[in-house]
Amino acid sequence: MVERAPLLDLCAHLLLILALAALCLPVWLALVAASLPLEEAARVPLPLLPGDRLLENLAAAWQRAELGRALLNSTVMAAGIAAGKIALAVLSAFALVYFRLRLRWLAFWGIFISLMLPVEVRIVPTYEVVANVLVPVYALAGWLGLGPALAAEGAGGGAKVSLLNSYGGLIVPLTASATATFLFRQVFLSVPEELTEAALVDGCRPSAFLWLVLLPLSRTNIAALFIVLFVWSWNQYLWPLLVVTDPAYDTAVVAVTRLMPSMDALPRWNETMAAALLAMAPPVLVVLVFQRAFVQGLIEQDR
Amino acid sequence: MSKRVTFRSRLLPWFLLAPQLLVLLLFFFWPAGQAIVQALFMVEPFSGELQWVGLLNFEQLFQSSAYRQAILVTIVFCAATAALAMFLGLFLAVLVDRVVRGRTVYRTLAIWPYAVAPAIAGALFLFLLDPAMGVLAFALRQGLGLAWDPSLDATHATILVVLAAAWKQVAYNFVFFLAGLQAIPRILIEAAALDGAGPWQRSLRVILPLLSPTAFFLLVMNLVYAFFDTFGIVATTTEGGPGGATRILVFKVWEDGFVGLDLGSSAAQSVILMAIVVSLTVLQFRFLEKRVQYAG
């Protein structure tokens, strides 16, 4: 603070309280609706204070949307994508920084270009690959004239490896990450050369160096990035919607949207909002509990 | 760039790179290539052979009024979402930067909406603005006498999706603007104050110019977000309606591909979207170079 301006400070506090109340309003009203019996939740206007039926509505939503399974699926998917992205990124960054590599530019640009191909811009063909991972292999075999038998088998519905309706399909196609790779590259480049020299003198193998030196040194970066990626992965919607047709693999976010009121039925907003609260709780809690690491990860990731 | 001291092995680095490159080849490059091929060729229905059709798919796209409408809708939606989210983020950041007491509480309250999924943000706002039961819709009706109905009125539907999209993104902008504000050297602000600049003048003449790199970076990130991450919001609220008034490009590419099963058109749309991401990325990296100059 440069000068004392009590009036201005008071204004700032008032404005902040107003603005943040407005920002929290949608979730507050969801909480209110989720805590009322159906007749009251349907009253216009909605009461502004919560009722006492929160647990009942949560239980009803839990059952109707099969949220137990959905939350488990979301946890597996989010943790899997976050861990996968970090693992692949650490390995790639290690290879790019600590080895003299022919065709390094090829690997580097390959990873870089993936920044420009978010899943939204290549939905249909990506779905085709996930539906049968062998499609590219057959097509390549066909082009190269390698074994026309193999190509024919591809056209005639031979061997098929489908990732639809599986954790693999939810997780693996999203595990490449250019931003994470570049983040770890940056981290590794800032590690002193003397450490590598000492390790080489001691006859340290690359794997041991990665495991015993680099990973402990980048622990805070890994933790921060994991939190950001976990939240991002949990909130994915388009990809799970495409890959999953079997409700057994529905994620929490998708399960909530299945509870959205439709035209022909009586809207049960109290249960829909209860489900929404349950589905948003895990990432929100993660952000609240690890706020410092989350902010660090968010800012670092886009550097 | 790599280390001066390196490990010596020819094969190991490629083994290390293999998992990421494999995922990229299978799920990024192959599909992207397929999109280009499907946009330029047509698959013969019976023989399965590819037939060159050139830019036919693109011509048809730009001739269709639905696609031209989607472009317009996307521009309006992205501009409105980015402007609203950035303005509110900056507003909150300036206030939090100013207050001393309760700063951590305010900060926490401003950050957490980032963790809400776009699809769920859509559900929350659909409830808030439901013409029959929504609290905001009720307030609009009683206060302004407005016959609010996003399922019939194009403007109302647009406001609904923009509000939901911006609401979720305010937190992101807040985090970066606050970091930007706190990175401004105190000495500059104190010097300006000594020269007699009041809070307003300091904000306009010192702080805003120093914040402009952050603002530009955020502009690109917000546009990317509004373009590509808002599918869930449209899907849970308006489904592109009424009459295509909220059918943004990403929603249309999904609709044509998976509902309409028009592969050629969907692929051509994918190629156009790729061109948009490429230009946004280039914009971002040109800016990164500039930022280095600011710092130096």
Chai-1 contact restraints between the chains, C-beta under 6 A:
chainA,res_idxA,chainB,res_idxB,connection_type,confidence,min_distance_angstrom,max_distance_angstrom,comment,restraint_id
A,V2,B,I189,contact,1.0,0.0,6.0,A-B,restraint_1
A,V2,B,E190,contact,1.0,0.0,6.0,A-B,restraint_2
A,V2,B,A193,contact,1.0,0.0,6.0,A-B,restraint_3
A,A12,B,L95,contact,1.0,0.0,6.0,A-B,restraint_4
A,A12,B,R98,contact,1.0,0.0,6.0,A-B,restraint_5
A,A12,B,V99,contact,1.0,0.0,6.0,A-B,restraint_6
A,L15,B,L95,contact,1.0,0.0,6.0,A-B,restraint_7
A,L16,B,L95,contact,1.0,0.0,6.0,A-B,restraint_8
A,L16,B,Y106,contact,1.0,0.0,6.0,A-B,restraint_9
A,L20,B,L109,contact,1.0,0.0,6.0,A-B,restraint_10
A,P26,B,L124,contact,1.0,0.0,6.0,A-B,restraint_11
A,P26,B,L128,contact,1.0,0.0,6.0,A-B,restraint_12
A,L29,B,V135,contact,1.0,0.0,6.0,A-B,restraint_13
A,A30,B,L124,contact,1.0,0.0,6.0,A-B,restraint_14
A,V44,B,M133,contact,1.0,0.0,6.0,A-B,restraint_15
A,V44,B,F138,contact,1.0,0.0,6.0,A-B,restraint_16
A,P45,B,V135,contact,1.0,0.0,6.0,A-B,restraint_17
A,P45,B,F138,contact,1.0,0.0,6.0,A-B,restraint_18
A,L46,B,V135,contact,1.0,0.0,6.0,A-B,restraint_19
A,L88,B,P19,contact,1.0,0.0,6.0,A-B,restraint_20
A,L88,B,Q20,contact,1.0,0.0,6.0,A-B,restraint_21
A,L91,B,L16,contact,1.0,0.0,6.0,A-B,restraint_22
A,S92,B,L17,contact,1.0,0.0,6.0,A-B,restraint_23
A,S92,B,Q20,contact,1.0,0.0,6.0,A-B,restraint_24
A,F94,B,L16,contact,1.0,0.0,6.0,A-B,restraint_25
A,A95,B,P13,contact,1.0,0.0,6.0,A-B,restraint_26
A,A95,B,L16,contact,1.0,0.0,6.0,A-B,restraint_27
A,A95,B,L17,contact,1.0,0.0,6.0,A-B,restraint_28
A,V97,B,S2,contact,1.0,0.0,6.0,A-B,restraint_29
A,V97,B,K3,contact,1.0,0.0,6.0,A-B,restraint_30
A,Y98,B,K3,contact,1.0,0.0,6.0,A-B,restraint_31
A,Y98,B,T6,contact,1.0,0.0,6.0,A-B,restraint_32
A,Y98,B,F7,contact,1.0,0.0,6.0,A-B,restraint_33
A,F99,B,T6,contact,1.0,0.0,6.0,A-B,restraint_34
A,F99,B,F7,contact,1.0,0.0,6.0,A-B,restraint_35
A,F99,B,P13,contact,1.0,0.0,6.0,A-B,restraint_36
A,R100,B,T6,contact,1.0,0.0,6.0,A-B,restraint_37
A,L101,B,P13,contact,1.0,0.0,6.0,A-B,restraint_38
A,A107,B,L17,contact,1.0,0.0,6.0,A-B,restraint_39
A,G110,B,L24,contact,1.0,0.0,6.0,A-B,restraint_40
A,S114,B,L24,contact,1.0,0.0,6.0,A-B,restraint_41
A,S114,B,F28,contact,1.0,0.0,6.0,A-B,restraint_42
A,L115,B,T281,contact,1.0,0.0,6.0,A-B,restraint_43
A,M116,B,V277,contact,1.0,0.0,6.0,A-B,restraint_44
A,M116,B,V278,contact,1.0,0.0,6.0,A-B,restraint_45
A,M116,B,T281,contact,1.0,0.0,6.0,A-B,restraint_46
A,L117,B,F28,contact,1.0,0.0,6.0,A-B,restraint_47
A,L117,B,A32,contact,1.0,0.0,6.0,A-B,restraint_48
A,P118,B,F228,contact,1.0,0.0,6.0,A-B,restraint_49
A,E120,B,F228,contact,1.0,0.0,6.0,A-B,restraint_50
A,E120,B,V250,contact,1.0,0.0,6.0,A-B,restraint_51
A,V121,B,S270,contact,1.0,0.0,6.0,A-B,restraint_52
A,V121,B,L273,contact,1.0,0.0,6.0,A-B,restraint_53
A,V121,B,M274,contact,1.0,0.0,6.0,A-B,restraint_54
A,R122,B,P31,contact,1.0,0.0,6.0,A-B,restraint_55
A,R122,B,A32,contact,1.0,0.0,6.0,A-B,restraint_56
A,R122,B,A35,contact,1.0,0.0,6.0,A-B,restraint_57
A,R122,B,S270,contact,1.0,0.0,6.0,A-B,restraint_58
A,I123,B,W254,contact,1.0,0.0,6.0,A-B,restraint_59
A,I123,B,G257,contact,1.0,0.0,6.0,A-B,restraint_60
A,V124,B,G257,contact,1.0,0.0,6.0,A-B,restraint_61
A,V124,B,S266,contact,1.0,0.0,6.0,A-B,restraint_62
A,P125,B,P31,contact,1.0,0.0,6.0,A-B,restraint_63
A,P125,B,Q34,contact,1.0,0.0,6.0,A-B,restraint_64
A,P125,B,A35,contact,1.0,0.0,6.0,A-B,restraint_65
A,T126,B,F27,contact,1.0,0.0,6.0,A-B,restraint_66
A,T126,B,P31,contact,1.0,0.0,6.0,A-B,restraint_67
A,V129,B,L26,contact,1.0,0.0,6.0,A-B,restraint_68
A,V129,B,P31,contact,1.0,0.0,6.0,A-B,restraint_69
A,P136,B,W30,contact,1.0,0.0,6.0,A-B,restraint_70
A,P173,B,F27,contact,1.0,0.0,6.0,A-B,restraint_71
A,T175,B,V23,contact,1.0,0.0,6.0,A-B,restraint_72
A,A176,B,Q20,contact,1.0,0.0,6.0,A-B,restraint_73
A,A176,B,V23,contact,1.0,0.0,6.0,A-B,restraint_74
A,A176,B,L24,contact,1.0,0.0,6.0,A-B,restraint_75
A,E193,B,R4,contact,1.0,0.0,6.0,A-B,restraint_76
A,E193,B,V5,contact,1.0,0.0,6.0,A-B,restraint_77
A,T196,B,V5,contact,1.0,0.0,6.0,A-B,restraint_78
A,E197,B,V5,contact,1.0,0.0,6.0,A-B,restraint_79
A,P206,B,F7,contact,1.0,0.0,6.0,A-B,restraint_80
A,V231,B,A115,contact,1.0,0.0,6.0,A-B,restraint_81
A,N235,B,A117,contact,1.0,0.0,6.0,A-B,restraint_82
A,Y237,B,A119,contact,1.0,0.0,6.0,A-B,restraint_83
A,Y237,B,G232,contact,1.0,0.0,6.0,A-B,restraint_84
A,L238,B,F231,contact,1.0,0.0,6.0,A-B,restraint_85
A,V253,B,A117,contact,1.0,0.0,6.0,A-B,restraint_86
A,V253,B,A119,contact,1.0,0.0,6.0,A-B,restraint_87
A,T257,B,A119,contact,1.0,0.0,6.0,A-B,restraint_88
A,T257,B,T236,contact,1.0,0.0,6.0,A-B,restraint_89
A,W269,B,F127,contact,1.0,0.0,6.0,A-B,restraint_90
A,A276,B,I120,contact,1.0,0.0,6.0,A-B,restraint_91
A,A276,B,A123,contact,1.0,0.0,6.0,A-B,restraint_92
A,M280,B,V116,contact,1.0,0.0,6.0,A-B,restraint_93
A,M280,B,I120,contact,1.0,0.0,6.0,A-B,restraint_94
A,P283,B,A115,contact,1.0,0.0,6.0,A-B,restraint_95
A,V284,B,W112,contact,1.0,0.0,6.0,A-B,restraint_96
A,V284,B,A115,contact,1.0,0.0,6.0,A-B,restraint_97
A,V287,B,W112,contact,1.0,0.0,6.0,A-B,restraint_98
A,V287,B,A115,contact,1.0,0.0,6.0,A-B,restraint_99
A,L288,B,W112,contact,1.0,0.0,6.0,A-B,restraint_100
A,V295,B,V175,contact,1.0,0.0,6.0,A-B,restraint_101
A,L298,B,V175,contact,1.0,0.0,6.0,A-B,restraint_102
A,I299,B,A179,contact,1.0,0.0,6.0,A-B,restraint_103
